[in-house]
Amino acid sequence: MNSKKLLLAFGSVALIAVAWFYFAPPYKPPRNYPPLADAEQQSMDVKLFNELSVKGSWPPHYTNERRQELILNMAKQGFEVADLAYQLLDVKYGMSGRHWLTPWEWGAYRHLRDLADRGDSSAQCLAALVIRRWQLSMTDYEIYVVRAAENGQPFCVYKMGGLLMPPDFPGQKTVLDEHKGAEFMLLAAKKGVQEAQIYLMNSYAHGSRGYPLNIGKAKCWFSLAEQADTGATLTERSNLDWLIQQAQEKGIDVSDRYDPNQWCDTKLTDSAKNKDRKGP
């Protein structure tokens, strides 16, 4: 009798699980989306993924509430992917620390996959982030990163750089190529991806990952990363200040400045330095 009850209970749980994962209610968008100009959508695309890459809250300005408001405001202006990001990632309260999607969230996820499979590069990149967040399928994660990067989506250009650099993950099909990965990182940084800009800042500040030690370029990339205005550079500033101090103590010249308008590739002259007072 006990074994029959056990089997019955197990069967019930299995049925509930099947219903949970495969019979999610149809997705209903929370609003109508007015058409967006291409330039507006591209700007929101960069801003959305920069905000999604930031974890934590730094009061009084860079709070979770501010991030939620920014993302929902993009959705209200017509950027549907922002709504899906709000529903499927750790933006709204109650998501962080959870290890499963509700049936309603599965509906939103399927709608996101549909947008991605129809060629929306923002949806493709968001699908990759959602898949990784919920540990759904690293094979699908890689597929969407590659597709979005091929379509020029800025944040997934950065993620593609990561796929090309070691270590790879089990089953990864993308062949490692550090030189090509560095090219993707630079391209993403030029597209305004804050994480890529911080990556370059740290690489030059440490003289690591194949980059020469160059405090001037590190400071330049930091100044560009600050423009994203997400709060992520608050912790990076103290780290950079400490590395600058360490370099000075070793007798390394840290006075060089590079032009952020030239992607930190051109050294500023003395006259230009006097006009450019920004940066750490």
C-alpha positions as CSV (number, residue, x, y, z in Angstrom):
1,M,0.0,0.0,0.0
2,N,2.7,2.4,0.9
3,S,4.6,1.7,-2.3
4,K,1.4,2.3,-4.3
5,K,1.0,5.7,-2.6
6,L,4.6,6.5,-3.3
7,L,4.1,5.7,-7.0
8,L,1.0,7.7,-7.1
9,A,2.7,10.7,-5.5
10,F,5.6,10.4,-7.8
11,G,3.3,10.2,-10.8
12,S,1.4,13.3,-9.6
13,V,4.7,15.3,-9.2
14,A,5.8,14.2,-12.7
15,L,2.5,15.3,-14.3
16,I,2.7,18.7,-12.5
17,A,6.3,19.1,-13.8
18,V,5.2,18.3,-17.3
19,A,2.4,20.8,-17.1
20,W,4.7,23.4,-15.5
21,F,7.2,23.2,-18.3
22,Y,5.2,22.4,-21.4
23,F,1.7,23.8,-20.9
24,A,2.5,27.4,-20.0
25,P,-0.3,29.8,-20.7
26,P,0.0,31.8,-23.9
27,Y,2.1,35.0,-23.6
28,K,0.2,38.3,-23.5
29,P,2.4,41.4,-23.9
30,P,1.8,43.8,-21.0
31,R,1.4,46.7,-23.3
32,N,1.2,47.9,-27.0
33,Y,4.6,48.9,-28.4
34,P,4.7,52.0,-30.5
35,P,7.2,51.9,-33.5
36,L,10.7,52.9,-32.7
37,A,13.2,54.7,-35.0
38,D,16.3,52.6,-35.7
39,A,18.6,55.0,-34.0
40,E,16.4,55.0,-30.8
41,Q,16.3,51.2,-30.7
42,Q,20.0,51.0,-31.2
43,S,20.6,53.4,-28.3
44,M,18.2,51.6,-26.0
45,D,19.7,48.3,-27.0
46,V,23.2,49.3,-25.7
47,K,21.7,51.0,-22.6
48,L,19.5,47.9,-21.7
49,F,22.3,45.4,-21.8
50,N,24.7,47.7,-20.0
51,E,22.1,48.0,-17.2
52,L,21.4,44.2,-17.2
53,S,25.2,43.5,-16.7
54,V,25.2,45.4,-13.4
55,K,24.6,43.6,-10.2
56,G,23.7,45.2,-6.9
57,S,22.7,48.6,-5.8
58,W,24.7,51.7,-4.9
59,P,22.5,54.3,-3.2
60,P,21.5,57.0,-3.4
61,H,21.6,57.2,-7.2
62,Y,22.4,53.7,-8.7
63,T,19.6,51.7,-7.1
64,N,17.7,48.6,-8.2
65,E,14.6,50.8,-8.3
66,R,16.3,53.2,-10.7
67,R,17.3,50.3,-13.0
68,Q,13.8,48.9,-13.0
69,E,12.4,52.3,-13.9
70,L,14.9,52.8,-16.7
71,I,14.1,49.4,-18.2
72,L,10.4,49.7,-18.0
73,N,10.6,53.2,-19.5
74,M,12.4,51.7,-22.6
75,A,9.5,49.2,-22.8
76,K,6.9,52.0,-22.7
77,Q,8.7,53.8,-25.5
78,G,8.3,50.7,-27.7
79,F,11.3,48.4,-26.9
80,E,9.6,45.1,-26.3
81,V,12.8,43.3,-25.5
82,A,13.1,45.5,-22.4
83,D,9.8,44.2,-21.1
84,L,11.0,40.6,-21.6
85,A,14.3,41.3,-19.8
86,Y,12.3,42.7,-16.9
87,Q,10.2,39.6,-16.8
88,L,12.9,37.0,-17.3
89,L,16.1,38.2,-15.6
90,D,17.0,39.4,-12.1
91,V,15.5,42.9,-12.6
92,K,12.2,42.6,-10.7
93,Y,12.0,41.6,-7.1
94,G,11.7,38.0,-6.2
95,M,13.8,36.6,-9.1
96,S,17.3,36.6,-7.6
97,G,18.1,33.3,-5.9
98,R,15.2,31.5,-7.6
99,H,16.1,28.4,-9.7
100,W,13.0,27.9,-11.8
101,L,10.7,29.8,-14.1
102,T,7.0,30.0,-13.4
103,P,4.5,28.9,-16.1
104,W,3.9,32.6,-17.0
105,E,7.6,33.2,-17.4
106,W,7.9,30.1,-19.6
107,G,5.3,31.8,-21.8
108,A,7.4,34.9,-22.0
109,Y,10.5,32.9,-22.7
110,R,8.9,31.1,-25.6
111,H,7.8,34.4,-27.0
112,L,11.4,35.7,-26.7
113,R,12.7,32.6,-28.5
114,D,10.1,33.2,-31.3
115,L,11.4,36.8,-31.7
116,A,15.0,35.6,-31.7
117,D,14.3,32.9,-34.2
118,R,12.7,35.5,-36.5
119,G,16.0,37.4,-36.5
120,D,15.7,40.1,-33.8
121,S,19.3,40.5,-32.7
122,S,18.3,42.1,-29.4
123,A,16.0,39.1,-28.7
124,Q,18.8,36.7,-29.7
125,C,21.2,38.2,-27.2
126,L,18.6,38.4,-24.4
127,A,17.7,34.8,-25.1
128,A,21.4,33.9,-24.6
129,L,21.4,35.7,-21.2
130,V,18.1,34.1,-20.1
131,I,19.3,30.6,-21.1
132,R,22.5,31.1,-19.1
133,R,20.8,32.6,-16.1
134,W,18.3,29.7,-15.8
135,Q,20.9,27.1,-16.9
136,L,18.7,25.8,-19.7
137,S,21.1,24.7,-22.5
138,M,24.7,25.9,-23.1
139,T,24.4,24.7,-26.7
140,D,21.5,27.1,-27.3
141,Y,23.4,29.8,-25.4
142,E,26.3,29.5,-27.8
143,I,23.9,29.5,-30.8
144,Y,22.2,32.7,-29.8
145,V,25.5,34.5,-28.9
146,V,26.9,33.6,-32.3
147,R,23.8,34.7,-34.2
148,A,23.4,37.9,-32.3
149,A,27.1,38.7,-32.8
150,E,26.9,38.0,-36.5
151,N,24.0,40.5,-36.6
152,G,26.1,43.1,-34.8
153,Q,24.3,43.2,-31.5
154,P,26.8,45.0,-29.2
155,F,26.6,43.0,-26.0
156,C,26.8,39.7,-27.8
157,V,29.8,40.9,-29.8
158,Y,31.4,41.2,-26.3
159,K,30.1,37.7,-25.4
160,M,31.5,36.4,-28.6
161,G,34.9,37.7,-27.6
162,G,34.5,35.7,-24.4
163,L,33.6,32.5,-26.3
164,L,36.8,32.9,-28.4
165,M,39.0,33.2,-25.3
166,P,39.9,30.4,-22.9
167,P,38.6,28.6,-21.0
168,D,35.9,27.1,-23.2
169,F,33.0,25.2,-21.7
170,P,32.2,21.5,-22.2
171,G,30.7,20.9,-25.6
172,Q,31.6,24.4,-26.9
173,K,31.8,24.3,-30.7
174,T,33.4,27.8,-31.2
175,V,37.1,27.3,-31.7
176,L,39.3,29.3,-29.4
177,D,41.2,32.2,-31.0
178,E,42.5,34.7,-28.6
179,H,43.6,37.2,-31.3
180,K,40.1,37.2,-32.8
181,G,38.6,37.3,-29.3
182,A,40.5,40.5,-28.6
183,E,39.2,42.0,-31.9
184,F,35.6,41.3,-30.7
185,M,36.3,42.9,-27.3
186,L,37.6,46.0,-28.9
187,L,34.7,46.2,-31.3
188,A,32.2,45.8,-28.5
189,A,34.0,48.5,-26.5
190,K,33.7,50.8,-29.5
191,K,30.0,50.0,-29.7
192,G,29.6,51.3,-26.1
193,V,29.5,48.0,-24.2
194,Q,30.6,49.0,-20.7
195,E,31.8,45.5,-19.7
196,A,34.1,45.4,-22.7
197,Q,35.4,48.9,-21.8
198,I,36.1,47.8,-18.3
199,Y,37.8,44.7,-19.6
200,L,40.2,46.8,-21.6
201,M,40.7,49.2,-18.7
202,N,41.8,46.3,-16.5
203,S,43.9,44.6,-19.1
204,Y,45.9,47.8,-19.7
205,A,46.1,48.7,-16.0
206,H,47.5,45.2,-15.2
207,G,49.4,44.7,-18.4
208,S,47.7,41.3,-18.7
209,R,45.8,39.2,-21.2
210,G,48.3,40.1,-23.9
211,Y,47.9,43.8,-23.5
212,P,50.9,46.0,-22.6
213,L,50.9,47.9,-19.3
214,N,49.6,51.3,-20.2
215,I,48.0,53.4,-17.5
216,G,47.1,56.2,-19.9
217,K,45.0,53.8,-22.0
218,A,43.5,52.3,-18.8
219,K,42.4,55.7,-17.7
220,C,41.0,56.5,-21.2
221,W,38.9,53.3,-21.3
222,F,37.7,54.0,-17.8
223,S,36.4,57.5,-18.9
224,L,34.5,55.9,-21.7
225,A,33.0,53.2,-19.3
226,E,31.8,56.0,-17.0
227,Q,29.6,57.4,-19.8
228,A,27.3,54.3,-19.5
229,D,26.2,55.8,-16.2
230,T,25.2,52.5,-14.6
231,G,27.1,52.7,-11.4
232,A,29.5,49.8,-12.3
233,T,32.5,52.1,-12.4
234,L,32.1,53.1,-8.8
235,T,33.9,50.0,-7.6
236,E,36.3,50.1,-10.6
237,R,37.5,53.6,-9.8
238,S,39.1,52.7,-6.5
239,N,40.7,49.7,-8.1
240,L,42.2,51.9,-10.9
241,D,43.4,54.5,-8.4
242,W,45.2,51.8,-6.5
243,L,46.9,50.4,-9.7
244,I,47.9,53.9,-10.7
245,Q,49.5,54.4,-7.2
246,Q,51.3,51.0,-7.6
247,A,52.7,52.1,-11.0
248,Q,53.9,55.4,-9.6
249,E,55.7,53.7,-6.8
250,K,57.5,51.5,-9.4
251,G,58.6,54.6,-11.2
252,I,56.2,54.2,-14.2
253,D,55.1,57.3,-15.9
254,V,51.3,57.6,-15.6
255,S,50.9,61.1,-17.0
256,D,50.1,60.1,-20.6
257,R,46.6,60.7,-21.7
258,Y,44.8,59.2,-24.7
259,D,41.9,60.6,-26.8
260,P,38.6,58.8,-26.0
261,N,37.2,60.2,-29.3
262,Q,39.8,58.1,-31.0
263,W,39.1,55.0,-29.0
264,C,42.1,55.5,-26.7
265,D,44.5,54.9,-29.6
266,T,45.8,58.4,-30.1
267,K,48.0,60.1,-27.4
268,L,46.9,63.6,-26.5
269,T,49.4,66.4,-27.0
270,D,50.3,68.8,-24.1
271,S,47.8,71.4,-25.4
272,A,45.0,68.8,-25.7
273,K,45.8,67.6,-22.2
274,N,45.1,71.1,-20.8
275,K,41.7,71.1,-22.5
276,D,40.8,67.6,-21.4
277,R,40.4,67.5,-17.7
278,K,38.1,64.5,-17.4
279,G,38.9,61.0,-16.1
280,P,40.6,59.7,-13.0
